[in-house]
Amino acid sequence: MLNEPTLEKLKTLRLEGMLTAWTDQQKSPEIGSLAFDERLGLLVDAEWMHRENKRMKRSLKEAKLRLSEACIEAIDFPAKRELDKALVRQLQTCRWIDEHQAVLVTGATGTGKSYIACALAHHACRRGFRAIYPRAPRLFDELKIARADGTYRSVLARLARVDVLVLDDFAVAPINDQERSDLLEVMEDRYGLRSTIVTSQLAPAHWHDYLGDPTLADAICDRLLNSGHRIMLKGPSRRKEKPTDTAT
């Protein structure tokens, strides 16, 4: 007869996972064979798991990954792709995030650059980190609008706080003076403090020439290339091989 007040207290305390687990316990005839400590442990585990799932859902919603279903366990390693399995396993530990390093994923169109980037960001969210995904052209557009409406500094601050920034499709279009300056601002705020994933069809060796301005190019490349893990994907387009797949 004490069940109803207990339920109400759990609701008031917003212990939703514990509430569900406790209700399930009341329906189980075997639960009486467990010691109090064991039952309490199950309730605490249920609440912890419930909160972790909610946190991860919030993180993935905030990240807005282009390929939300991408996961690091689904990455495959055919020989023609020349994808280093040991490096992927190393990145799976998320130590590169703890150490504020970059990951540079390059290769021809359709080789799975975006999938790997999103899979790494998805895994980071599962491990408790925050991530955000913009394509490079859209990021530049967002910063241009922010500069015009007076929110430029707040947008830069938001980008600086996130643990993992996925900059997809870098160097797909010519870059102008303002975009070079914006990119340096973003990289400067993150260097040594946060981690960045960059995907590009252009090999890192050509990024300096692409950026054009020698001074800004030196600064940007220094912040990206010196601490970057490099994944260079080869082989034919996976979209041609798997028309119903997302070019993993």
MIDOSE-1310 file (N, C-alpha, C; in nm, 2 decimals, decimal comma, always signed):
residues 248
mlne	+0,08/-0,12/+0,00/+0,00/+0,00/+0,00/+0,09/+0,13/+0,00; +0,22/+0,11/+0,01/+0,31/+0,22/+0,01/+0,35/+0,25/-0,14; +0,31/+0,17/-0,23/+0,35/+0,19/-0,37/+0,32/+0,32/-0,43; +0,20/+0,37/-0,41/+0,16/+0,49/-0,47/+0,24/+0,61/-0,43
ptle	+0,26/+0,63/-0,29/+0,34/+0,74/-0,25/+0,48/+0,73/-0,30; +0,54/+0,61/-0,31/+0,67/+0,59/-0,36/+0,68/+0,63/-0,51; +0,58/+0,59/-0,59/+0,57/+0,63/-0,73/+0,57/+0,78/-0,75; +0,49/+0,85/-0,66/+0,48/+0,99/-0,68/+0,61/+1,06/-0,64
klkt	+0,68/+1,01/-0,54/+0,81/+1,07/-0,50/+0,91/+1,05/-0,61; +0,91/+0,93/-0,67/+1,01/+0,91/-0,78/+0,98/+1,00/-0,90; +0,85/+1,02/-0,92/+0,81/+1,12/-1,03/+0,86/+1,26/-1,00; +0,83/+1,30/-0,87/+0,87/+1,43/-0,83/+1,02/+1,45/-0,84
lrle	+1,10/+1,35/-0,80/+1,24/+1,36/-0,81/+1,30/+1,34/-0,95; +1,21/+1,31/-1,05/+1,24/+1,29/-1,19/+1,34/+1,17/-1,20; +1,32/+1,07/-1,12/+1,40/+0,95/-1,13/+1,32/+0,85/-1,22; +1,32/+0,88/-1,35/+1,23/+0,81/-1,44/+1,28/+0,67/-1,47
gmlt	+1,41/+0,65/-1,48/+1,47/+0,51/-1,50/+1,44/+0,43/-1,38; +1,46/+0,48/-1,26/+1,44/+0,41/-1,14/+1,29/+0,38/-1,12; +1,21/+0,47/-1,16/+1,06/+0,45/-1,15/+1,02/+0,33/-1,23; +1,07/+0,33/-1,36/+1,03/+0,22/-1,45/+1,08/+0,08/-1,40
awtd	+1,21/+0,08/-1,35/+1,27/-0,04/-1,30/+1,20/-0,09/-1,17; +1,17/+0,01/-1,09/+1,10/-0,03/-0,96/+0,96/-0,09/-0,99; +0,89/-0,03/-1,09/+0,76/-0,08/-1,12/+0,77/-0,22/-1,18; +0,87/-0,25/-1,26/+0,90/-0,38/-1,32/+0,93/-0,48/-1,21
qqks	+1,01/-0,43/-1,11/+1,04/-0,52/-1,00/+0,92/-0,57/-0,92; +0,82/-0,48/-0,91/+0,70/-0,52/-0,84/+0,62/-0,63/-0,91; +0,64/-0,64/-1,04/+0,57/-0,74/-1,12/+0,64/-0,88/-1,13; +0,77/-0,88/-1,08/+0,85/-1,00/-1,09/+0,84/-1,08/-0,97
peig	+0,79/-1,21/-0,98/+0,79/-1,29/-0,86/+0,93/-1,33/-0,81; +1,03/-1,33/-0,89/+1,16/-1,37/-0,85/+1,24/-1,26/-0,78; +1,19/-1,14/-0,78/+1,26/-1,03/-0,72/+1,28/-1,04/-0,57; +1,19/-1,12/-0,51/+1,20/-1,13/-0,36/+1,31/-1,22/-0,32
slaf	+1,37/-1,29/-0,41/+1,49/-1,37/-0,38/+1,62/-1,29/-0,37; +1,61/-1,17/-0,42/+1,73/-1,08/-0,42/+1,75/-1,01/-0,29; +1,87/-0,99/-0,25/+1,90/-0,91/-0,13/+1,87/-0,76/-0,16; +1,85/-0,69/-0,05/+1,82/-0,54/-0,07/+1,92/-0,47/-0,15
derl	+2,05/-0,50/-0,12/+2,16/-0,43/-0,19/+2,16/-0,46/-0,34; +2,12/-0,59/-0,38/+2,11/-0,62/-0,52/+2,00/-0,55/-0,59; +1,88/-0,54/-0,52/+1,77/-0,47/-0,58/+1,80/-0,32/-0,60; +1,86/-0,27/-0,50/+1,90/-0,12/-0,50/+2,00/-0,10/-0,62
gllv	+2,09/-0,19/-0,63/+2,19/-0,18/-0,74/+2,13/-0,18/-0,87; +2,03/-0,27/-0,89/+1,95/-0,27/-1,02/+1,88/-0,14/-1,05; +1,82/-0,08/-0,94/+1,75/+0,04/-0,96/+1,85/+0,16/-1,00; +1,96/+0,16/-0,93/+2,06/+0,26/-0,96/+2,11/+0,25/-1,10
daew	+2,14/+0,12/-1,14/+2,19/+0,10/-1,28/+2,08/+0,14/-1,38; +1,96/+0,11/-1,35/+1,85/+0,15/-1,45/+1,84/+0,31/-1,46; +1,86/+0,38/-1,35/+1,85/+0,52/-1,35/+1,97/+0,58/-1,43; +2,09/+0,52/-1,40/+2,21/+0,57/-1,47/+2,20/+0,55/-1,62
mhre	+2,15/+0,43/-1,66/+2,14/+0,40/-1,80/+2,04/+0,49/-1,87; +1,93/+0,52/-1,80/+1,82/+0,60/-1,85/+1,88/+0,74/-1,88; +1,96/+0,79/-1,79/+2,02/+0,93/-1,80/+2,12/+0,93/-1,91; +2,20/+0,82/-1,92/+2,30/+0,82/-2,03/+2,24/+0,82/-2,16
nkrm	+2,13/+0,74/-2,18/+2,06/+0,74/-2,31/+2,00/+0,87/-2,34; +1,94/+0,94/-2,24/+1,89/+1,08/-2,27/+2,00/+1,17/-2,31; +2,11/+1,16/-2,24/+2,23/+1,25/-2,27/+2,28/+1,23/-2,41; +2,29/+1,10/-2,45/+2,34/+1,07/-2,58/+2,24/+1,12/-2,69
krsl	+2,11/+1,10/-2,66/+2,01/+1,15/-2,76/+2,02/+1,30/-2,78; +2,04/+1,37/-2,67/+2,06/+1,52/-2,67/+2,18/+1,56/-2,75; +2,29/+1,48/-2,72/+2,42/+1,51/-2,79/+2,41/+1,49/-2,94; +2,34/+1,38/-2,98/+2,33/+1,35/-3,12/+2,24/+1,45/-3,19
keak	+2,13/+1,49/-3,12/+2,04/+1,59/-3,18/+2,12/+1,72/-3,20; +2,20/+1,76/-3,10/+2,28/+1,88/-3,11/+2,38/+1,87/-3,23; +2,44/+1,75/-3,24/+2,55/+1,73/-3,34/+2,50/+1,75/-3,48; +2,37/+1,71/-3,51/+2,31/+1,73/-3,65/+2,40/+1,66/-3,75
lrls	+2,44/+1,54/-3,72/+2,53/+1,47/-3,82/+2,46/+1,44/-3,95; +2,53/+1,46/-4,06/+2,47/+1,44/-4,19/+2,43/+1,29/-4,20; +2,51/+1,20/-4,15/+2,48/+1,06/-4,15/+2,46/+1,01/-4,01; +2,34/+1,03/-3,96/+2,31/+1,01/-3,81/+2,32/+0,86/-3,78
eaci	+2,31/+0,77/-3,88/+2,32/+0,63/-3,85/+2,46/+0,57/-3,85; +2,56/+0,66/-3,89/+2,70/+0,61/-3,90/+2,75/+0,57/-3,76; +2,82/+0,46/-3,76/+2,88/+0,41/-3,63/+3,01/+0,35/-3,66; +3,11/+0,36/-3,57/+3,24/+0,32/-3,60/+3,25/+0,17/-3,61
eaid	+3,16/+0,09/-3,55/+3,17/-0,05/-3,56/+3,13/-0,10/-3,70; +3,06/-0,02/-3,78/+3,02/-0,06/-3,91/+3,12/-0,02/-4,02; +3,22/+0,04/-3,99/+3,33/+0,08/-4,09/+3,39/-0,05/-4,13; +3,40/-0,07/-4,26/+3,47/-0,19/-4,32/+3,60/-0,16/-4,38
fpak	+3,68/-0,26/-4,40/+3,82/-0,25/-4,44/+3,86/-0,33/-4,56; +3,80/-0,31/-4,67/+3,84/-0,38/-4,79/+3,98/-0,34/-4,83; +4,06/-0,43/-4,89/+4,20/-0,40/-4,92/+4,22/-0,28/-5,01; +4,13/-0,27/-5,11/+4,15/-0,15/-5,21/+4,12/-0,02/-5,14
reld	+4,06/-0,02/-5,03/+4,03/+0,11/-4,96/+4,16/+0,16/-4,88; +4,25/+0,07/-4,85/+4,37/+0,10/-4,78/+4,34/+0,18/-4,65; +4,24/+0,14/-4,58/+4,20/+0,21/-4,45/+4,27/+0,13/-4,34; +4,35/+0,21/-4,26/+4,43/+0,15/-4,15/+4,34/+0,11/-4,03
kalv	+4,32/-0,02/-4,02/+4,24/-0,07/-3,91/+4,30/-0,03/-3,77; +4,43/-0,03/-3,76/+4,49/+0,00/-3,63/+4,46/+0,14/-3,59; +4,47/+0,23/-3,69/+4,44/+0,37/-3,66/+4,30/+0,39/-3,62; +4,20/+0,33/-3,69/+4,06/+0,34/-3,65/+4,04/+0,29/-3,51
rqlq	+4,10/+0,18/-3,47/+4,09/+0,13/-3,34/+4,15/+0,23/-3,24; +4,26/+0,29/-3,27/+4,32/+0,39/-3,19/+4,22/+0,51/-3,17; +4,16/+0,55/-3,27/+4,07/+0,67/-3,27/+3,94/+0,63/-3,19; +3,91/+0,50/-3,19/+3,79/+0,45/-3,11/+3,80/+0,47/-2,96
tcrw	+3,93/+0,48/-2,92/+3,95/+0,50/-2,77/+3,91/+0,65/-2,73; +3,90/+0,74/-2,83/+3,87/+0,88/-2,81/+3,99/+0,95/-2,73; +4,10/+0,89/-2,73/+4,22/+0,96/-2,67/+4,25/+1,08/-2,75; +4,23/+1,08/-2,88/+4,26/+1,20/-2,96/+4,18/+1,32/-2,92
ideh	+4,06/+1,29/-2,87/+3,98/+1,40/-2,82/+4,03/+1,46/-2,69; +4,07/+1,36/-2,60/+4,13/+1,40/-2,47/+4,25/+1,49/-2,49; +4,33/+1,46/-2,60/+4,45/+1,52/-2,63/+4,44/+1,64/-2,73; +4,31/+1,67/-2,76/+4,28/+1,78/-2,85/+4,35/+1,78/-2,98
qavl	+4,34/+1,66/-3,05/+4,41/+1,64/-3,18/+4,30/+1,65/-3,29; +4,35/+1,66/-3,41/+4,26/+1,67/-3,53/+4,27/+1,53/-3,60; +4,16/+1,51/-3,68/+4,16/+1,39/-3,77/+4,13/+1,45/-3,91; +4,21/+1,41/-4,01/+4,20/+1,46/-4,14/+4,17/+1,34/-4,23
vtga	+4,05/+1,35/-4,29/+4,00/+1,24/-4,38/+4,00/+1,29/-4,52; +4,08/+1,23/-4,61/+4,08/+1,27/-4,75/+4,06/+1,15/-4,84; +4,02/+1,19/-4,96/+4,00/+1,08/-5,06/+3,90/+1,14/-5,17; +3,89/+1,06/-5,28/+3,80/+1,10/-5,39/+3,66/+1,10/-5,34
tgtg	+3,57/+1,16/-5,42/+3,43/+1,16/-5,39/+3,38/+1,02/-5,39; +3,29/+0,99/-5,29/+3,23/+0,86/-5,28/+3,31/+0,76/-5,20; +3,42/+0,79/-5,15/+3,51/+0,69/-5,08/+3,47/+0,67/-4,94; +3,38/+0,75/-4,88/+3,33/+0,73/-4,75/+3,39/+0,83/-4,65
ksyi	+3,43/+0,94/-4,69/+3,49/+1,04/-4,60/+3,39/+1,09/-4,49; +3,27/+1,13/-4,54/+3,17/+1,18/-4,45/+3,12/+1,07/-4,35; +3,11/+0,95/-4,40/+3,07/+0,84/-4,31/+3,17/+0,82/-4,20; +3,29/+0,82/-4,23/+3,39/+0,80/-4,12/+3,39/+0,92/-4,03
acal	+3,38/+1,04/-4,08/+3,38/+1,16/-3,99/+3,26/+1,15/-3,90; +3,14/+1,12/-3,95/+3,02/+1,11/-3,87/+3,03/+1,00/-3,77; +3,09/+0,88/-3,81/+3,10/+0,77/-3,72/+3,19/+0,81/-3,60; +3,30/+0,88/-3,63/+3,39/+0,92/-3,52/+3,31/+1,02/-3,43
ahha	+3,24/+1,11/-3,49/+3,16/+1,21/-3,40/+3,05/+1,14/-3,33; +2,98/+1,04/-3,39/+2,88/+0,96/-3,32/+2,94/+0,89/-3,20; +3,05/+0,83/-3,22/+3,12/+0,75/-3,12/+3,16/+0,85/-3,00; +3,20/+0,97/-3,04/+3,24/+1,07/-2,94/+3,12/+1,10/-2,85
crrg	+3,00/+1,12/-2,91/+2,88/+1,15/-2,84/+2,85/+1,03/-2,74; +2,87/+0,91/-2,79/+2,84/+0,80/-2,70/+2,94/+0,79/-2,58; +3,05/+0,85/-2,60/+3,15/+0,85/-2,49/+3,14/+0,98/-2,40; +3,04/+1,06/-2,42/+3,01/+1,17/-2,33/+3,06/+1,30/-2,39
frai	+3,12/+1,31/-2,51/+3,16/+1,43/-2,57/+3,05/+1,50/-2,65; +3,07/+1,63/-2,67/+2,97/+1,70/-2,75/+3,04/+1,72/-2,89; +2,95/+1,71/-3,00/+3,00/+1,73/-3,13/+2,91/+1,81/-3,21; +2,96/+1,87/-3,32/+2,87/+1,95/-3,41/+2,92/+1,93/-3,55
ypra	+2,83/+1,92/-3,65/+2,87/+1,89/-3,78/+2,82/+2,01/-3,88; +2,91/+2,08/-3,93/+2,87/+2,17/-4,05/+2,95/+2,13/-4,17; +2,89/+2,14/-4,29/+2,97/+2,14/-4,41/+3,05/+2,28/-4,42; +3,17/+2,27/-4,47/+3,25/+2,40/-4,47/+3,17/+2,51/-4,54
prlf	+3,11/+2,49/-4,66/+3,04/+2,61/-4,72/+2,93/+2,66/-4,63; +2,86/+2,58/-4,56/+2,75/+2,63/-4,47/+2,81/+2,70/-4,35; +2,92/+2,65/-4,30/+2,98/+2,72/-4,19/+3,02/+2,86/-4,22; +3,08/+2,87/-4,34/+3,12/+3,01/-4,39/+2,99/+3,10/-4,41
delk	+2,89/+3,04/-4,46/+2,76/+3,11/-4,47/+2,71/+3,16/-4,34; +2,71/+3,07/-4,24/+2,66/+3,10/-4,11/+2,74/+3,21/-4,04; +2,88/+3,21/-4,06/+2,96/+3,31/-4,00/+2,94/+3,44/-4,07; +2,91/+3,44/-4,20/+2,89/+3,56/-4,28/+2,76/+3,63/-4,23
iara	+2,66/+3,55/-4,21/+2,53/+3,60/-4,16/+2,55/+3,65/-4,01; +2,62/+3,58/-3,93/+2,65/+3,62/-3,79/+2,72/+3,75/-3,79; +2,81/+3,77/-3,88/+2,89/+3,90/-3,88/+2,79/+4,01/-3,91; +2,70/+3,98/-4,00/+2,60/+4,09/-4,04/+2,50/+4,12/-3,93
dgty	+2,46/+4,02/-3,86/+2,35/+4,05/-3,76/+2,40/+4,07/-3,62; +2,54/+4,07/-3,60/+2,59/+4,10/-3,47/+2,61/+3,99/-3,38; +2,60/+3,86/-3,43/+2,61/+3,75/-3,34/+2,74/+3,67/-3,37; +2,83/+3,73/-3,44/+2,96/+3,67/-3,48/+3,03/+3,61/-3,36
rsvl	+3,05/+3,69/-3,26/+3,13/+3,64/-3,14/+3,06/+3,53/-3,07; +2,93/+3,53/-3,06/+2,86/+3,43/-2,99/+2,87/+3,30/-3,07; +2,86/+3,31/-3,21/+2,87/+3,19/-3,29/+3,01/+3,13/-3,27; +3,12/+3,21/-3,28/+3,25/+3,16/-3,26/+3,27/+3,10/-3,12
arla	+3,21/+3,15/-3,02/+3,22/+3,10/-2,88/+3,15/+2,96/-2,88; +3,04/+2,95/-2,95/+2,97/+2,82/-2,95/+3,05/+2,71/-3,02; +3,12/+2,75/-3,13/+3,20/+2,65/-3,20/+3,33/+2,62/-3,12; +3,37/+2,71/-3,04/+3,49/+2,69/-2,96/+3,47/+2,60/-2,84
rvdv	+3,34/+2,59/-2,79/+3,31/+2,51/-2,68/+3,29/+2,36/-2,71; +3,25/+2,33/-2,83/+3,22/+2,19/-2,86/+3,34/+2,11/-2,87; +3,33/+1,99/-2,81/+3,45/+1,90/-2,81/+3,50/+1,86/-2,94; +3,41/+1,83/-3,03/+3,45/+1,78/-3,17/+3,37/+1,86/-3,27
lvld	+3,45/+1,93/-3,36/+3,39/+2,00/-3,47/+3,42/+1,92/-3,60; +3,31/+1,88/-3,67/+3,33/+1,81/-3,80/+3,32/+1,91/-3,91; +3,43/+1,94/-3,98/+3,42/+2,03/-4,09/+3,43/+1,95/-4,22; +3,31/+1,92/-4,27/+3,30/+1,83/-4,39/+3,31/+1,91/-4,52
dfav	+3,36/+1,85/-4,62/+3,37/+1,90/-4,76/+3,45/+2,03/-4,76; +3,56/+2,03/-4,69/+3,66/+2,14/-4,69/+3,72/+2,15/-4,83; +3,74/+2,27/-4,88/+3,81/+2,30/-5,01/+3,73/+2,24/-5,13; +3,60/+2,24/-5,13/+3,52/+2,20/-5,24/+3,49/+2,32/-5,33
apin	+3,51/+2,44/-5,28/+3,48/+2,56/-5,36/+3,59/+2,66/-5,33; +3,62/+2,76/-5,42/+3,72/+2,86/-5,39/+3,69/+2,94/-5,26; +3,79/+2,98/-5,19/+3,78/+3,05/-5,06/+3,82/+3,19/-5,08; +3,74/+3,28/-5,02/+3,77/+3,43/-5,03/+3,84/+3,48/-4,90
dqer	+3,88/+3,60/-4,90/+3,95/+3,66/-4,79/+3,88/+3,65/-4,66; +3,75/+3,68/-4,66/+3,67/+3,67/-4,54/+3,66/+3,53/-4,48; +3,64/+3,43/-4,57/+3,63/+3,29/-4,53/+3,77/+3,24/-4,47; +3,88/+3,29/-4,53/+4,01/+3,25/-4,48/+4,02/+3,30/-4,34
sdll	+3,98/+3,43/-4,32/+3,99/+3,49/-4,19/+3,90/+3,42/-4,08; +3,78/+3,39/-4,13/+3,69/+3,31/-4,04/+3,74/+3,18/-4,00; +3,80/+3,11/-4,10/+3,86/+2,97/-4,07/+3,97/+2,98/-3,97; +4,05/+3,08/-3,98/+4,16/+3,10/-3,88/+4,11/+3,13/-3,75
evme	+4,00/+3,21/-3,74/+3,94/+3,24/-3,61/+3,89/+3,11/-3,54; +3,82/+3,03/-3,62/+3,77/+2,90/-3,57/+3,88/+2,81/-3,52; +3,98/+2,79/-3,60/+4,09/+2,70/-3,57/+4,18/+2,76/-3,45; +4,19/+2,89/-3,45/+4,27/+2,95/-3,34/+4,20/+2,92/-3,20
dryg	+4,07/+2,93/-3,20/+3,99/+2,91/-3,08/+4,00/+2,76/-3,03; +4,03/+2,67/-3,13/+4,02/+2,53/-3,10/+4,16/+2,47/-3,08; +4,26/+2,53/-3,13/+4,39/+2,47/-3,13/+4,44/+2,44/-2,99; +4,48/+2,32/-2,96/+4,53/+2,28/-2,83/+4,42/+2,27/-2,72
lrst	+4,29/+2,30/-2,76/+4,18/+2,30/-2,66/+4,07/+2,21/-2,69; +4,05/+2,19/-2,82/+3,94/+2,10/-2,87/+3,99/+2,02/-2,99; +3,90/+1,93/-3,04/+3,94/+1,85/-3,15/+3,85/+1,88/-3,27; +3,91/+1,86/-3,39/+3,85/+1,89/-3,52/+3,87/+1,78/-3,61
ivts	+3,76/+1,74/-3,69/+3,76/+1,65/-3,79/+3,74/+1,72/-3,92; +3,83/+1,71/-4,02/+3,82/+1,77/-4,15/+3,81/+1,67/-4,26; +3,72/+1,68/-4,35/+3,71/+1,59/-4,46/+3,73/+1,67/-4,59; +3,80/+1,62/-4,69/+3,83/+1,69/-4,81/+3,87/+1,60/-4,92
qlap	+3,83/+1,64/-5,04/+3,88/+1,57/-5,16/+4,03/+1,61/-5,19; +4,07/+1,72/-5,14/+4,20/+1,78/-5,16/+4,30/+1,72/-5,06; +4,41/+1,67/-5,10/+4,51/+1,62/-5,01/+4,57/+1,73/-4,92; +4,60/+1,71/-4,80/+4,66/+1,81/-4,71/+4,78/+1,88/-4,77
ahwh	+4,85/+1,81/-4,85/+4,97/+1,87/-4,91/+4,94/+1,99/-5,00; +4,81/+2,00/-5,04/+4,77/+2,11/-5,13/+4,69/+2,22/-5,06; +4,67/+2,20/-4,93/+4,58/+2,29/-4,86/+4,64/+2,43/-4,85; +4,77/+2,44/-4,84/+4,84/+2,57/-4,83/+4,82/+2,65/-4,96
dylg	+4,83/+2,58/-5,07/+4,81/+2,65/-5,20/+4,66/+2,69/-5,22; +4,57/+2,60/-5,17/+4,43/+2,63/-5,18/+4,39/+2,75/-5,10; +4,45/+2,77/-4,98/+4,41/+2,88/-4,90/+4,47/+3,01/-4,95; +4,57/+3,01/-5,03/+4,62/+3,13/-5,10/+4,70/+3,22/-5,03
dptl	+4,65/+3,29/-4,93/+4,73/+3,39/-4,86/+4,83/+3,32/-4,78; +4,96/+3,34/-4,80/+5,07/+3,27/-4,74/+5,07/+3,28/-4,58; +5,04/+3,40/-4,53/+5,04/+3,42/-4,39/+4,93/+3,34/-4,32; +4,81/+3,36/-4,37/+4,69/+3,29/-4,31/+4,70/+3,14/-4,34
adai	+4,75/+3,10/-4,45/+4,76/+2,96/-4,48/+4,86/+2,89/-4,39; +4,97/+2,96/-4,36/+5,07/+2,90/-4,26/+5,00/+2,88/-4,13; +4,93/+2,98/-4,08/+4,87/+2,97/-3,95/+4,76/+2,86/-3,94; +4,68/+2,85/-4,05/+4,57/+2,75/-4,05/+4,63/+2,61/-4,06
cdrl	+4,72/+2,59/-4,15/+4,78/+2,46/-4,17/+4,86/+2,41/-4,05; +4,92/+2,51/-3,99/+5,00/+2,47/-3,87/+4,91/+2,42/-3,76; +4,79/+2,48/-3,75/+4,69/+2,43/-3,64/+4,62/+2,30/-3,68; +4,62/+2,27/-3,80/+4,55/+2,15/-3,84/+4,64/+2,03/-3,87
lnsg	+4,75/+2,05/-3,93/+4,83/+1,94/-3,98/+4,93/+1,89/-3,88; +4,98/+1,97/-3,79/+5,08/+1,93/-3,69/+5,03/+1,83/-3,59; +4,90/+1,83/-3,56/+4,85/+1,74/-3,46/+4,74/+1,65/-3,52; +4,75/+1,63/-3,65/+4,64/+1,56/-3,71/+4,67/+1,41/-3,74
hrim	+4,57/+1,33/-3,71/+4,58/+1,19/-3,76/+4,52/+1,19/-3,90; +4,59/+1,12/-3,99/+4,55/+1,13/-4,13/+4,50/+1,00/-4,18; +4,38/+1,01/-4,24/+4,31/+0,89/-4,30/+4,30/+0,92/-4,45; +4,37/+0,85/-4,54/+4,36/+0,87/-4,68/+4,29/+0,75/-4,75
lkgp	+4,17/+0,78/-4,79/+4,09/+0,67/-4,85/+4,12/+0,66/-5,00; +4,13/+0,53/-5,04/+4,15/+0,51/-5,18/+4,04/+0,41/-5,24; +4,06/+0,38/-5,37/+3,96/+0,29/-5,43/+3,85/+0,37/-5,50; +3,76/+0,29/-5,57/+3,66/+0,36/-5,65/+3,55/+0,41/-5,56
srrk	+3,46/+0,48/-5,61/+3,34/+0,53/-5,54/+3,26/+0,42/-5,49; +3,23/+0,42/-5,36/+3,14/+0,32/-5,30/+3,00/+0,34/-5,33; +2,96/+0,45/-5,38/+2,82/+0,48/-5,42/+2,79/+0,39/-5,55; +2,89/+0,38/-5,63/+2,88/+0,30/-5,75/+2,87/+0,15/-5,72
ekpt	+2,95/+0,11/-5,61/+2,94/-0,03/-5,57/+2,82/-0,07/-5,50; +2,77/+0,03/-5,41/+2,65/+0,00/-5,33/+2,55/+0,12/-5,35; +2,47/+0,11/-5,45/+2,38/+0,22/-5,48/+2,28/+0,24/-5,37; +2,25/+0,15/-5,29/+2,15/+0,17/-5,18/+2,22/+0,21/-5,05
dtat	+2,35/+0,21/-5,05/+2,43/+0,24/-4,93/+2,47/+0,38/-4,92; +2,53/+0,43/-4,81/+2,56/+0,57/-4,79/+2,71/+0,59/-4,81; +2,78/+0,51/-4,89/+2,92/+0,53/-4,92/+3,00/+0,52/-4,79; +2,99/+0,41/-4,72/+3,06/+0,40/-4,59/+3,21/+0,37/-4,62
